[in-house]
Amino acid sequence: MIAKVFQKFNYTSLIVSSILLMGVSYYYTTLDIIWSFFESKILNGIIVFGAFMLTIYSIDTVTRQLTIERANRNAYHLLLYPLVIFSFPLESIDMRFILGSAAIWSAWRNTRLFLETVNNQEKIKRLLDAVLLITISSLLILENIFILIVPIIILFVGNINRDIRYFIIIIGTPIIMIPAINVILTFLNLDSVLFSSYLFNTSNTLEISRFSNFVVPFSFWPLVIVIFYFLISVILKLRKTVGFQRRLLDIIGVIFFFSFITFFITNQNISGSEFHYISLILVYFISQIFTININSIYVNLIFISIIASTFIFKFII
């Protein structure tokens, strides 16, 4: 059956997942690329694949290694991630969202590790890595900097020792990095390449155009099915999550998801690449369905429904 290879995390499941991601990366290169650092499709395909591998590494950490269901560490998320991103209603490729989301999810991974570790020096390292990654992602899209609110909320609400160095890292890092990089790029006449924004007046403004009468197009139906499984998994996950910090992170993830999905779906001027901002959340929560005692028939049914709907609505209808 489809899911049998991913019942356990091993080299086979990892290789198959990598091959699937290579296939998705190739598919992305067949689409129009509206923003990228390079014109070469081969180079863009390599960069996309690298971003996917970075994201799935983050997903594996927060899903398999840090999940509360430690006795049932399957590898279904390695199959789920390629299927989820393949289901996105892509019209063109915008590398800002693919690279930015990869950096954000790597930052999310480091934030989870920051909460898990008890060594203070390790905490500082993980927090610094997370802040650096979010700051780097904000060089692509300025609004990403607002994600730094998440670690600040965690520090105030979570059961964590509020070391002053944590706040210095969160606030000081972007204040130092962003202006310095902006000066360098301006000197090199490259400032127009980065710092895209929806809200701020930059040289590369991202447009917002709302639908007057929004109707779900056929290309969105595979994603609708994925979101349906996500909603079921959210209920299951929040009911059995123990520990305030874990529950807080899950709730933040759900809020993050609904905020982004509402913004992107109701905006006419999207390429489809924007949905990578919800990829980790979708895979993380849906993977929780597979941690309960569920018949393999239902596991395969979930994957088959995603695969079938994607091919039907993306390539046939």
Backbone as CSV, one residue per row, in Angstrom:
resi,resn,N_x,N_y,N_z,CA_x,CA_y,CA_z,C_x,C_y,C_z
1,MET,0.836,-1.200,0.000,0.000,0.000,0.000,0.874,1.254,0.000
2,ILE,0.242,2.395,-0.288,0.977,3.647,-0.449,1.760,4.015,0.795
3,ALA,1.122,3.924,1.954,1.723,4.444,3.184,2.640,3.449,3.889
4,LYS,2.726,2.216,3.387,3.485,1.193,4.105,4.960,1.564,4.235
5,VAL,5.515,2.178,3.198,6.936,2.548,3.209,7.242,3.517,4.339
6,PHE,6.225,4.294,4.755,6.452,5.358,5.729,5.967,5.010,7.137
7,GLN,5.738,3.733,7.385,5.323,3.336,8.729,6.429,3.560,9.752
8,LYS,7.672,3.481,9.312,8.816,3.725,10.187,9.772,4.700,9.507
9,PHE,10.470,5.467,10.323,11.474,6.380,9.788,12.752,5.596,9.519
10,ASN,13.141,5.523,8.251,14.363,4.817,7.873,14.899,5.418,6.577
11,TYR,15.972,4.830,6.078,16.591,5.362,4.868,15.648,5.267,3.670
12,THR,14.848,4.205,3.622,13.928,4.035,2.495,12.902,5.156,2.451
13,SER,12.271,5.434,3.592,11.265,6.498,3.636,11.890,7.852,3.320
14,LEU,13.117,8.068,3.782,13.802,9.337,3.531,14.150,9.497,2.053
15,ILE,14.610,8.416,1.428,14.975,8.470,0.007,13.741,8.689,-0.860
16,VAL,12.657,7.948,-0.569,11.424,8.101,-1.346,10.883,9.521,-1.218
17,SER,10.904,10.059,-0.002,10.441,11.429,0.215,11.289,12.424,-0.576
18,SER,12.601,12.220,-0.584,13.499,13.116,-1.326,13.224,13.056,-2.825
19,ILE,12.952,11.849,-3.330,12.636,11.697,-4.758,11.340,12.429,-5.095
20,LEU,10.340,12.308,-4.217,9.077,13.016,-4.431,9.292,14.528,-4.439
21,LEU,10.121,15.014,-3.532,10.400,16.452,-3.481,11.168,16.907,-4.724
22,MET,12.031,16.048,-5.239,12.716,16.371,-6.492,11.708,16.483,-7.631
23,GLY,10.717,15.591,-7.640,9.678,15.649,-8.662,8.858,16.921,-8.570
24,VAL,8.497,17.310,-7.347,7.744,18.552,-7.154,8.592,19.752,-7.568
25,SER,9.878,19.715,-7.238,10.784,20.807,-7.623,10.859,20.940,-9.140
26,TYR,10.925,19.805,-9.822,10.940,19.842,-11.293,9.641,20.430,-11.827
27,TYR,8.516,20.030,-11.234,7.224,20.577,-11.663,7.202,22.093,-11.492
28,TYR,7.779,22.582,-10.406,7.816,24.026,-10.164,8.591,24.750,-11.268
29,THR,9.648,24.117,-11.782,10.451,24.772,-12.824,9.711,24.868,-14.152
30,THR,8.631,24.096,-14.323,7.844,24.175,-15.558,6.877,25.350,-15.538
31,LEU,6.700,25.965,-14.372,5.802,27.112,-14.245,6.578,28.411,-14.452
32,ASP,5.834,29.480,-14.691,6.471,30.791,-14.828,7.053,31.228,-13.487
33,ILE,8.260,31.736,-13.511,8.917,32.234,-12.302,8.853,33.757,-12.335
34,ILE,8.052,34.347,-11.445,7.829,35.795,-11.479,8.825,36.554,-10.616
35,TRP,9.498,35.858,-9.697,10.538,36.517,-8.891,11.566,35.474,-8.491
36,SER,12.824,35.805,-8.772,13.922,34.938,-8.359,15.222,35.716,-8.482
37,PHE,16.245,35.233,-7.813,17.566,35.829,-7.950,18.215,35.452,-9.279
38,PHE,17.758,34.341,-9.877,18.413,33.810,-11.070,17.376,33.530,-12.150
39,GLU,17.827,33.483,-13.396,16.953,33.167,-14.519,17.008,31.689,-14.894
40,SER,18.070,31.018,-14.533,18.241,29.613,-14.895,17.206,28.740,-14.193
41,LYS,16.461,27.949,-14.965,15.473,27.047,-14.377,16.140,25.938,-13.574
42,ILE,17.292,25.483,-14.050,18.008,24.434,-13.322,18.436,24.938,-11.951
43,LEU,19.000,26.130,-11.919,19.451,26.703,-10.653,18.277,26.980,-9.726
44,ASN,17.180,27.471,-10.294,15.987,27.704,-9.476,15.419,26.402,-8.940
45,GLY,15.471,25.347,-9.757,15.002,24.049,-9.296,15.831,23.525,-8.141
46,ILE,17.149,23.726,-8.206,18.035,23.302,-7.113,17.727,24.084,-5.843
47,ILE,17.492,25.394,-5.987,17.183,26.232,-4.823,15.848,25.829,-4.206
48,VAL,14.854,25.567,-5.048,13.547,25.129,-4.548,13.683,23.815,-3.793
49,PHE,14.422,22.874,-4.366,14.626,21.583,-3.703,15.334,21.767,-2.365
50,GLY,16.329,22.641,-2.320,17.015,22.923,-1.060,16.078,23.511,-0.020
51,ALA,15.187,24.412,-0.451,14.208,24.996,0.472,13.254,23.927,0.989
52,PHE,12.848,23.016,0.107,11.967,21.919,0.524,12.654,21.016,1.545
53,MET,13.918,20.693,1.307,14.650,19.822,2.224,14.838,20.491,3.584
54,LEU,15.085,21.795,3.585,15.214,22.525,4.845,13.895,22.514,5.605
55,THR,12.792,22.684,4.868,11.477,22.684,5.506,11.124,21.316,6.057
56,ILE,11.369,20.261,5.284,10.999,18.929,5.760,11.881,18.501,6.929
57,TYR,13.105,19.019,6.988,13.956,18.767,8.151,13.346,19.404,9.395
58,SER,12.823,20.607,9.240,12.143,21.277,10.354,10.877,20.533,10.742
59,ILE,10.132,20.081,9.738,8.910,19.320,10.004,9.230,18.036,10.752
60,ASP,10.286,17.352,10.328,10.664,16.102,10.988,11.016,16.335,12.448
61,THR,11.688,17.445,12.739,12.072,17.735,14.121,10.855,17.963,14.997
62,VAL,9.946,18.834,14.551,8.807,19.186,15.407,7.722,18.118,15.391
63,THR,7.698,17.277,14.348,6.645,16.264,14.245,7.063,14.930,14.841
64,ARG,8.248,14.451,14.483,8.669,13.115,14.907,9.499,13.145,16.183
65,GLN,10.428,14.083,16.302,11.352,14.082,17.430,10.795,14.779,18.667
66,LEU,9.963,15.801,18.465,9.461,16.569,19.603,7.988,16.318,19.894
67,THR,7.364,15.426,19.132,5.952,15.160,19.382,5.767,14.482,20.731
68,ILE,4.593,14.692,21.334,4.340,14.091,22.644,4.096,12.595,22.521
69,GLU,3.748,12.135,21.306,3.494,10.711,21.118,4.800,10.020,20.740
70,ARG,5.745,9.981,21.651,7.090,9.507,21.340,7.127,8.010,21.025
71,ALA,6.120,7.271,21.476,6.135,5.827,21.260,5.689,5.457,19.845
72,ASN,5.175,6.434,19.101,4.640,6.124,17.775,5.260,7.046,16.737
73,ARG,6.552,6.953,16.570,7.270,7.850,15.670,7.271,7.291,14.253
74,ASN,6.163,7.420,13.554,6.127,7.000,12.161,6.715,8.107,11.287
75,ALA,6.746,7.854,9.994,7.341,8.826,9.063,6.337,9.274,8.011
76,TYR,5.056,9.251,8.346,4.037,9.647,7.378,4.192,11.102,6.943
77,HIS,4.780,11.921,7.808,4.967,13.329,7.447,5.910,13.481,6.253
78,LEU,6.808,12.507,6.052,7.726,12.566,4.916,6.997,12.361,3.592
79,LEU,5.884,11.654,3.620,5.036,11.505,2.438,4.037,12.649,2.347
80,LEU,3.552,13.079,3.486,2.506,14.101,3.519,3.002,15.443,2.985
81,TYR,4.223,15.822,3.335,4.726,17.136,2.919,4.784,17.296,1.394
82,PRO,5.381,16.354,0.639,5.366,16.513,-0.825,3.949,16.575,-1.400
83,LEU,3.030,15.788,-0.832,1.657,15.798,-1.334,0.967,17.124,-1.041
84,VAL,1.213,17.677,0.134,0.572,18.941,0.518,1.043,20.079,-0.382
85,ILE,2.354,20.217,-0.575,2.838,21.332,-1.393,2.478,21.135,-2.867
86,PHE,2.319,19.878,-3.291,1.901,19.617,-4.667,0.431,19.969,-4.867
87,SER,-0.345,19.955,-3.779,-1.772,20.278,-3.867,-2.034,21.779,-3.930
88,PHE,-1.018,22.594,-3.667,-1.218,24.040,-3.669,-1.626,24.524,-5.065
89,PRO,-2.558,25.466,-5.137,-3.022,25.989,-6.438,-2.021,26.974,-7.042
90,LEU,-0.950,26.461,-7.593,0.126,27.303,-8.125,-0.181,27.774,-9.540
91,GLU,-0.025,29.057,-9.768,-0.101,29.620,-11.110,1.275,30.041,-11.603
92,SER,2.123,30.445,-10.675,3.494,30.833,-10.994,4.332,30.689,-9.728
93,ILE,5.632,30.870,-9.867,6.542,30.665,-8.745,7.132,32.002,-8.304
94,ASP,6.979,32.287,-7.032,7.580,33.471,-6.421,8.536,32.976,-5.342
95,MET,9.823,33.069,-5.617,10.825,32.501,-4.717,10.870,33.199,-3.365
96,ARG,10.349,34.419,-3.281,10.336,35.115,-1.997,9.558,34.333,-0.955
97,PHE,8.436,33.764,-1.366,7.592,33.038,-0.420,8.145,31.648,-0.122
98,ILE,8.742,31.015,-1.114,9.308,29.682,-0.895,10.526,29.754,0.015
99,LEU,11.437,30.692,-0.272,12.634,30.838,0.560,12.292,31.427,1.924
100,GLY,11.379,32.404,1.941,10.990,33.020,3.212,10.327,32.036,4.150
101,SER,9.447,31.192,3.605,8.769,30.203,4.449,9.747,29.161,4.970
102,ALA,10.725,28.766,4.137,11.733,27.798,4.589,12.526,28.354,5.765
103,ALA,12.883,29.637,5.695,13.614,30.271,6.799,12.747,30.361,8.049
104,ILE,11.474,30.685,7.866,10.563,30.815,9.015,10.357,29.471,9.697
105,TRP,10.187,28.413,8.912,9.957,27.102,9.528,11.215,26.564,10.185
106,SER,12.377,26.917,9.657,13.618,26.560,10.342,13.731,27.331,11.653
107,ALA,13.254,28.579,11.652,13.216,29.365,12.891,12.241,28.752,13.887
108,TRP,11.110,28.240,13.386,10.125,27.582,14.259,10.737,26.347,14.910
109,ARG,11.523,25.607,14.121,12.219,24.433,14.662,13.138,24.840,15.804
110,ASN,13.915,25.890,15.609,14.830,26.342,16.652,14.083,26.878,17.867
111,THR,12.913,27.464,17.638,12.100,27.932,18.764,11.614,26.761,19.601
112,ARG,11.193,25.686,18.933,10.769,24.490,19.669,11.934,23.897,20.457
113,LEU,13.108,23.859,19.846,14.285,23.342,20.549,14.689,24.265,21.693
114,PHE,14.480,25.558,21.524,14.738,26.532,22.585,13.890,26.218,23.814
115,LEU,12.652,25.826,23.592,11.763,25.507,24.709,12.091,24.157,25.333
116,GLU,12.596,23.233,24.531,12.842,21.883,25.026,14.119,21.781,25.860
117,THR,15.149,22.516,25.472,16.438,22.373,26.153,16.432,23.067,27.509
118,VAL,17.228,22.539,28.428,17.325,23.122,29.771,18.644,23.865,29.956
119,ASN,19.578,23.659,29.038,20.872,24.339,29.113,20.727,25.777,28.622
120,ASN,21.103,26.740,29.441,20.877,28.144,29.103,21.687,28.587,27.889
121,GLN,22.924,28.109,27.770,23.738,28.468,26.613,23.136,27.913,25.323
122,GLU,22.600,26.701,25.416,21.936,26.108,24.254,20.675,26.889,23.912
123,LYS,19.953,27.354,24.939,18.764,28.179,24.710,19.127,29.451,23.946
124,ILE,20.194,30.108,24.373,20.625,31.341,23.710,20.982,31.073,22.250
125,LYS,21.686,29.968,22.001,22.074,29.610,20.637,20.843,29.372,19.771
126,ARG,19.883,28.606,20.300,18.682,28.298,19.527,17.857,29.552,19.265
127,LEU,17.731,30.411,20.262,16.963,31.639,20.089,17.639,32.561,19.078
128,LEU,18.962,32.669,19.152,19.693,33.502,18.197,19.523,32.973,16.777
129,ASP,19.600,31.660,16.615,19.388,31.062,15.291,17.996,31.394,14.764
130,ALA,16.986,31.281,15.638,15.612,31.566,15.231,15.450,33.021,14.806
131,VAL,15.991,33.934,15.596,15.868,35.365,15.292,16.616,35.716,14.010
132,LEU,17.795,35.140,13.821,18.560,35.380,12.594,17.784,34.914,11.365
133,LEU,17.159,33.749,11.455,16.399,33.209,10.324,15.183,34.071,10.013
134,ILE,14.470,34.520,11.045,13.319,35.396,10.819,13.767,36.724,10.224
135,THR,14.880,37.250,10.719,15.416,38.502,10.177,15.796,38.344,8.709
136,ILE,16.424,37.223,8.373,16.791,36.959,6.979,15.541,36.866,6.108
137,SER,14.503,36.202,6.612,13.259,36.095,5.837,12.617,37.461,5.623
138,SER,12.806,38.382,6.578,12.232,39.725,6.440,12.964,40.551,5.389
139,LEU,14.169,40.133,4.999,14.858,40.799,3.896,14.136,40.541,2.580
140,LEU,13.442,39.407,2.502,12.655,39.085,1.313,11.304,39.782,1.357
141,ILE,10.597,39.628,2.482,9.298,40.272,2.686,9.320,40.913,4.063
142,LEU,9.228,42.222,4.111,9.427,42.961,5.358,8.479,42.526,6.468
143,GLU,7.242,42.175,6.107,6.254,41.825,7.125,6.636,40.587,7.926
144,ASN,7.570,39.802,7.435,8.013,38.626,8.188,8.602,38.995,9.539
145,ILE,9.070,40.228,9.674,9.678,40.654,10.931,8.676,40.612,12.077
146,PHE,7.375,40.722,11.753,6.353,40.685,12.800,6.276,39.321,13.485
147,ILE,6.834,38.292,12.854,6.820,36.957,13.450,7.662,36.921,14.718
148,LEU,8.542,37.900,14.890,9.319,37.985,16.134,8.429,38.230,17.345
149,ILE,7.181,38.602,17.101,6.235,38.746,18.213,6.019,37.406,18.905
150,VAL,6.114,36.312,18.136,5.857,34.977,18.697,6.825,34.638,19.828
151,PRO,8.155,34.711,19.639,9.037,34.411,20.781,8.859,35.373,21.946
152,ILE,8.479,36.621,21.670,8.226,37.565,22.767,7.019,37.116,23.580
153,ILE,5.956,36.694,22.890,4.763,36.187,23.586,5.118,34.967,24.423
154,ILE,5.912,34.070,23.842,6.304,32.855,24.560,7.087,33.198,25.820
155,LEU,7.966,34.181,25.732,8.763,34.572,26.901,7.889,35.141,28.015
156,PHE,6.860,35.886,27.652,6.005,36.505,28.660,4.960,35.534,29.216
157,VAL,4.428,34.677,28.348,3.321,33.806,28.756,3.813,32.446,29.222
158,GLY,4.862,31.923,28.594,5.345,30.590,28.925,6.072,30.543,30.254
159,ASN,6.257,29.331,30.718,6.958,29.108,31.988,8.464,29.067,31.728
160,ILE,9.038,30.259,31.426,10.440,30.364,31.035,11.109,31.458,31.855
161,ASN,12.346,31.205,32.242,13.133,32.227,32.923,13.402,33.383,31.961
162,ARG,12.971,34.580,32.309,13.067,35.737,31.413,14.451,36.370,31.518
163,ASP,15.402,35.728,30.918,16.773,36.238,30.870,16.801,37.477,29.975
164,ILE,17.408,38.553,30.456,17.466,39.794,29.690,18.154,39.601,28.353
165,ARG,19.058,38.607,28.276,19.759,38.347,27.014,18.806,37.872,25.926
166,TYR,17.719,37.201,26.313,16.734,36.769,25.324,16.124,37.977,24.618
167,PHE,15.746,38.986,25.381,15.117,40.175,24.807,16.112,40.982,23.977
168,ILE,17.358,41.017,24.414,18.395,41.719,23.639,18.567,41.065,22.271
169,ILE,18.551,39.730,22.255,18.692,38.999,20.994,17.511,39.277,20.076
170,ILE,16.290,39.185,20.618,15.089,39.343,19.795,14.978,40.753,19.232
171,ILE,15.264,41.754,20.044,15.099,43.146,19.621,16.343,43.677,18.917
172,GLY,17.515,43.339,19.446,18.747,43.922,18.922,19.181,43.378,17.580
173,THR,18.970,42.077,17.348,19.449,41.458,16.106,18.875,42.111,14.853
174,PRO,17.544,42.241,14.726,17.016,42.888,13.509,17.358,44.370,13.417
175,ILE,17.444,45.046,14.567,17.791,46.474,14.552,19.188,46.690,13.982
176,ILE,20.090,45.774,14.266,21.461,45.881,13.752,21.557,45.383,12.309
177,MET,20.935,44.238,12.029,21.127,43.583,10.739,20.439,44.296,9.579
178,ILE,19.150,44.623,9.749,18.372,45.137,8.617,18.922,46.461,8.081
179,PRO,19.171,47.477,8.925,19.745,48.721,8.382,21.121,48.516,7.752
180,ALA,21.943,47.661,8.376,23.288,47.422,7.836,23.215,46.788,6.450
181,ILE,22.359,45.785,6.298,22.216,45.124,4.997,21.613,46.077,3.973
182,ASN,20.672,46.907,4.415,20.052,47.875,3.509,21.077,48.866,2.972
183,VAL,21.982,49.330,3.831,23.032,50.263,3.405,23.944,49.602,2.373
184,ILE,24.324,48.352,2.635,25.209,47.632,1.710,24.529,47.434,0.359
185,LEU,23.251,47.024,0.379,22.524,46.795,-0.868,22.310,48.091,-1.637
186,THR,22.045,49.179,-0.916,21.881,50.477,-1.575,23.172,50.908,-2.255
187,PHE,24.286,50.687,-1.582,25.600,51.024,-2.152,25.860,50.223,-3.427
188,LEU,25.389,48.978,-3.456,25.600,48.102,-4.612,24.468,48.209,-5.634
189,ASN,23.501,49.118,-5.372,22.328,49.290,-6.240,21.508,48.006,-6.359
190,LEU,21.429,47.270,-5.257,20.654,46.026,-5.221,19.484,46.110,-4.249
191,ASP,19.211,47.301,-3.724,18.161,47.434,-2.715,16.779,47.151,-3.277
192,SER,16.598,47.291,-4.601,15.287,47.040,-5.199,14.980,45.553,-5.313
193,VAL,16.002,44.708,-5.153,15.802,43.257,-5.269,15.106,42.704,-4.032
194,LEU,15.478,43.206,-2.859,14.940,42.703,-1.600,13.961,43.712,-0.995
195,PHE,13.521,43.418,0.220,12.626,44.287,0.990,11.293,44.524,0.276
196,SER,10.686,43.449,-0.235,9.321,43.550,-0.747,8.368,43.720,0.429
197,SER,7.213,44.347,0.177,6.304,44.616,1.289,4.873,44.806,0.799
198,TYR,3.932,44.359,1.632,2.520,44.637,1.409,2.116,45.982,1.995
199,LEU,2.678,46.332,3.134,2.215,47.475,3.914,3.105,48.702,3.793
200,PHE,4.404,48.490,3.620,5.348,49.601,3.631,5.656,50.065,2.209
201,ASN,6.001,51.331,2.101,6.306,51.931,0.808,7.749,51.613,0.423
202,THR,7.930,50.516,-0.280,9.260,50.101,-0.721,9.311,50.120,-2.242
203,SER,10.499,49.881,-2.773,10.660,49.884,-4.231,10.045,48.654,-4.882
204,ASN,9.671,47.677,-4.086,9.099,46.439,-4.617,7.842,46.107,-3.823
205,THR,6.751,46.768,-4.159,5.512,46.647,-3.398,4.716,45.431,-3.854
206,LEU,4.204,44.672,-2.891,3.322,43.540,-3.173,1.878,44.031,-3.130
207,GLU,1.129,43.731,-4.176,-0.221,44.270,-4.297,-1.224,43.455,-3.487
208,ILE,-2.238,44.173,-2.989,-3.363,43.548,-2.299,-4.627,43.939,-3.044
209,SER,-5.349,42.960,-3.556,-6.593,43.214,-4.276,-7.615,42.175,-3.841
210,ARG,-8.646,42.624,-3.148,-9.635,41.712,-2.593,-10.701,41.322,-3.614
211,PHE,-11.205,40.084,-3.467,-12.323,39.628,-4.283,-13.603,40.317,-3.821
212,SER,-14.426,40.736,-4.774,-15.743,41.267,-4.404,-16.710,40.119,-4.121
213,ASN,-16.640,39.077,-4.957,-17.447,37.868,-4.745,-16.530,36.661,-4.922
214,PHE,-16.066,36.140,-3.790,-15.093,35.053,-3.862,-15.791,33.717,-4.068
215,VAL,-15.347,32.979,-5.080,-15.829,31.631,-5.358,-14.609,30.720,-5.416
216,VAL,-14.686,29.589,-4.734,-13.546,28.671,-4.712,-13.347,28.068,-6.101
217,PRO,-12.237,28.370,-6.774,-11.987,27.781,-8.096,-11.624,26.308,-7.980
218,PHE,-11.689,25.597,-9.107,-11.397,24.167,-9.105,-9.984,23.879,-8.595
219,SER,-9.040,24.749,-8.921,-7.650,24.504,-8.539,-7.439,24.523,-7.029
220,PHE,-8.403,25.086,-6.290,-8.276,25.170,-4.833,-8.812,23.932,-4.118
221,TRP,-9.533,23.067,-4.821,-10.202,21.964,-4.131,-9.249,20.955,-3.490
222,PRO,-8.106,20.625,-4.096,-7.163,19.759,-3.369,-6.723,20.363,-2.046
223,LEU,-6.484,21.681,-2.026,-6.109,22.351,-0.782,-7.270,22.352,0.201
224,VAL,-8.494,22.467,-0.297,-9.673,22.414,0.578,-9.745,21.068,1.293
225,ILE,-9.459,19.987,0.575,-9.462,18.651,1.185,-8.375,18.552,2.249
226,VAL,-7.196,19.094,1.954,-6.106,19.097,2.940,-6.516,19.884,4.176
227,ILE,-7.168,21.030,3.981,-7.613,21.846,5.117,-8.673,21.108,5.931
228,PHE,-9.514,20.324,5.267,-10.513,19.517,5.981,-9.833,18.545,6.943
229,TYR,-8.796,17.859,6.466,-8.043,16.961,7.356,-7.342,17.751,8.457
230,PHE,-6.898,18.951,8.122,-6.248,19.806,9.117,-7.208,20.144,10.254
231,LEU,-8.438,20.495,9.929,-9.413,20.867,10.961,-9.711,19.693,11.890
232,ILE,-9.817,18.498,11.311,-10.026,17.306,12.140,-8.837,17.097,13.073
233,SER,-7.646,17.245,12.530,-6.438,17.001,13.326,-6.255,18.042,14.420
234,VAL,-6.674,19.285,14.172,-6.569,20.325,15.206,-7.395,19.943,16.427
235,ILE,-8.603,19.461,16.184,-9.469,19.038,17.291,-8.819,17.907,18.073
236,LEU,-8.293,16.912,17.352,-7.649,15.775,18.017,-6.410,16.206,18.787
237,LYS,-5.608,17.077,18.182,-4.341,17.487,18.796,-4.561,18.317,20.049
238,LEU,-5.431,19.306,19.973,-5.627,20.194,21.118,-6.305,19.480,22.286
239,ARG,-7.065,18.431,21.985,-7.733,17.689,23.064,-6.754,16.867,23.885
240,LYS,-5.678,16.387,23.260,-4.783,15.481,23.988,-3.417,16.080,24.294
241,THR,-3.177,17.326,23.892,-1.889,17.958,24.190,-1.772,18.253,25.677
242,VAL,-0.670,17.849,26.268,-0.411,18.137,27.678,0.749,19.120,27.766
243,GLY,0.719,19.968,28.771,1.771,20.966,28.939,1.352,22.296,28.350
244,PHE,1.464,23.343,29.149,1.000,24.662,28.724,1.790,25.187,27.533
245,GLN,3.118,25.027,27.539,3.945,25.572,26.471,3.659,24.901,25.134
246,ARG,3.480,23.584,25.150,3.154,22.871,23.916,1.794,23.314,23.380
247,ARG,0.825,23.437,24.282,-0.507,23.876,23.862,-0.457,25.307,23.325
248,LEU,0.348,26.161,23.968,0.486,27.548,23.516,1.041,27.602,22.099
249,LEU,2.081,26.807,21.831,2.663,26.785,20.493,1.671,26.264,19.461
250,ASP,0.893,25.249,19.830,-0.118,24.723,18.912,-1.176,25.775,18.602
251,ILE,-1.612,26.500,19.618,-2.624,27.543,19.420,-2.069,28.665,18.548
252,ILE,-0.820,29.052,18.794,-0.181,30.072,17.955,-0.124,29.599,16.504
253,GLY,0.192,28.320,16.309,0.235,27.769,14.961,-1.115,27.825,14.272
254,VAL,-2.191,27.515,15.003,-3.541,27.560,14.438,-3.916,28.995,14.069
255,ILE,-3.616,29.945,14.959,-3.894,31.361,14.673,-3.096,31.823,13.459
256,PHE,-1.835,31.427,13.411,-0.967,31.745,12.274,-1.583,31.209,10.984
257,PHE,-2.065,29.981,11.021,-2.651,29.352,9.837,-3.861,30.128,9.338
258,PHE,-4.827,30.379,10.215,-6.061,31.035,9.788,-5.812,32.474,9.344
259,SER,-4.846,33.138,9.958,-4.518,34.507,9.544,-3.984,34.517,8.117
260,PHE,-3.059,33.616,7.832,-2.442,33.593,6.510,-3.392,33.048,5.452
261,ILE,-4.131,32.001,5.759,-5.011,31.413,4.753,-6.117,32.384,4.372
262,THR,-6.619,33.145,5.340,-7.649,34.141,5.050,-7.093,35.252,4.172
263,PHE,-5.895,35.708,4.506,-5.279,36.799,3.745,-4.995,36.378,2.309
264,PHE,-4.445,35.184,2.123,-4.034,34.764,0.790,-5.219,34.364,-0.084
265,ILE,-6.192,33.653,0.482,-7.310,33.172,-0.321,-8.157,34.331,-0.837
266,THR,-8.305,35.380,-0.034,-9.148,36.511,-0.428,-8.394,37.557,-1.243
267,ASN,-7.143,37.295,-1.568,-6.346,38.228,-2.361,-6.265,37.724,-3.798
268,GLN,-6.656,38.563,-4.742,-6.643,38.152,-6.146,-5.228,37.996,-6.690
269,ASN,-4.319,38.822,-6.224,-2.969,38.865,-6.789,-2.023,37.921,-6.054
270,ILE,-2.268,36.626,-6.199,-1.373,35.645,-5.597,-0.884,34.684,-6.675
271,SER,0.302,34.168,-6.454,0.870,33.203,-7.395,0.573,31.767,-6.979
272,GLY,0.237,31.580,-5.709,0.071,30.246,-5.141,1.261,29.851,-4.289
273,SER,2.408,30.488,-4.531,3.602,30.211,-3.726,3.415,30.640,-2.282
274,GLU,2.481,31.566,-2.057,2.233,32.069,-0.707,1.802,30.974,0.257
275,PHE,1.188,29.923,-0.261,0.663,28.874,0.609,1.765,28.052,1.285
276,HIS,3.008,28.239,0.864,4.105,27.567,1.566,4.244,28.073,2.998
277,TYR,3.652,29.226,3.275,3.690,29.759,4.631,2.847,28.934,5.607
278,ILE,1.990,28.068,5.089,1.173,27.228,5.975,1.545,25.755,5.850
279,SER,2.598,25.439,5.095,2.927,24.037,4.812,3.278,23.258,6.070
280,LEU,4.159,23.803,6.912,4.563,23.071,8.114,3.381,22.864,9.048
281,ILE,2.552,23.876,9.203,1.406,23.762,10.109,0.462,22.669,9.631
282,LEU,0.191,22.632,8.332,-0.689,21.598,7.786,-0.126,20.205,8.039
283,VAL,1.145,20.015,7.702,1.760,18.690,7.843,1.874,18.303,9.311
284,TYR,2.266,19.241,10.153,2.437,18.950,11.581,1.133,18.475,12.207
285,PHE,0.050,19.174,11.950,-1.213,18.804,12.582,-1.812,17.546,11.964
286,ILE,-1.810,17.450,10.637,-2.401,16.267,10.006,-1.642,15.011,10.409
287,SER,-0.346,15.133,10.619,0.454,13.973,11.049,0.001,13.433,12.393
288,GLN,-0.653,14.274,13.189,-1.122,13.821,14.497,-2.237,12.781,14.378
289,ILE,-2.938,12.796,13.232,-3.967,11.772,13.008,-3.339,10.384,13.012
290,PHE,-2.123,10.287,12.499,-1.463,8.991,12.343,-0.810,8.495,13.625
291,THR,-0.881,9.288,14.694,-0.308,8.845,15.962,-1.312,8.060,16.798
292,ILE,-2.582,8.104,16.407,-3.592,7.324,17.119,-3.690,5.949,16.465
293,ASN,-4.372,5.046,17.118,-4.544,3.697,16.570,-5.567,3.742,15.442
294,ILE,-5.072,3.924,14.236,-5.933,4.066,13.072,-5.628,2.952,12.079
295,ASN,-6.661,2.388,11.513,-6.508,1.306,10.546,-5.740,1.795,9.321
296,SER,-4.878,0.936,8.795,-4.060,1.315,7.637,-4.914,1.672,6.424
297,ILE,-6.127,1.120,6.378,-7.033,1.449,5.270,-7.346,2.940,5.268
298,TYR,-7.604,3.493,6.458,-7.924,4.920,6.555,-6.695,5.781,6.278
299,VAL,-5.529,5.288,6.693,-4.290,6.019,6.399,-4.106,6.146,4.895
300,ASN,-4.258,5.022,4.187,-4.119,5.047,2.735,-5.219,5.864,2.080
301,LEU,-6.419,5.835,2.658,-7.531,6.611,2.109,-7.228,8.106,2.151
302,ILE,-6.624,8.554,3.237,-6.262,9.971,3.357,-5.279,10.362,2.262
303,PHE,-4.239,9.555,2.091,-3.237,9.878,1.077,-3.804,9.766,-0.337
304,ILE,-4.607,8.737,-0.585,-5.190,8.556,-1.920,-6.113,9.717,-2.271
305,SER,-6.900,10.185,-1.297,-7.822,11.293,-1.558,-7.065,12.567,-1.921
306,ILE,-5.927,12.801,-1.263,-5.122,13.991,-1.585,-4.501,13.852,-2.970
307,ILE,-3.949,12.665,-3.262,-3.313,12.433,-4.564,-4.334,12.535,-5.689
308,ALA,-5.474,11.854,-5.524,-6.493,11.825,-6.574,-7.056,13.216,-6.840
309,SER,-7.391,13.941,-5.778,-7.965,15.278,-5.960,-6.966,16.217,-6.625
310,THR,-5.695,16.083,-6.277,-4.676,16.950,-6.878,-4.563,16.712,-8.375
311,PHE,-4.490,15.462,-8.786,-4.351,15.167,-10.209,-5.627,15.499,-10.978
312,ILE,-6.783,15.246,-10.370,-8.048,15.521,-11.061,-8.237,17.015,-11.283
313,PHE,-8.094,17.803,-10.221,-8.383,19.234,-10.323,-7.216,20.042,-10.885
314,LYS,-6.010,19.488,-10.860,-4.851,20.233,-11.371,-4.568,19.929,-12.839
315,PHE,-4.832,18.683,-13.267,-4.420,18.285,-14.610,-5.567,17.821,-15.513
316,ILE,-6.714,17.468,-14.940,-7.796,16.916,-15.759,-8.925,17.922,-15.960
317,ILE,-9.463,18.440,-14.860,-10.593,19.384,-14.965,-10.081,20.773,-15.351
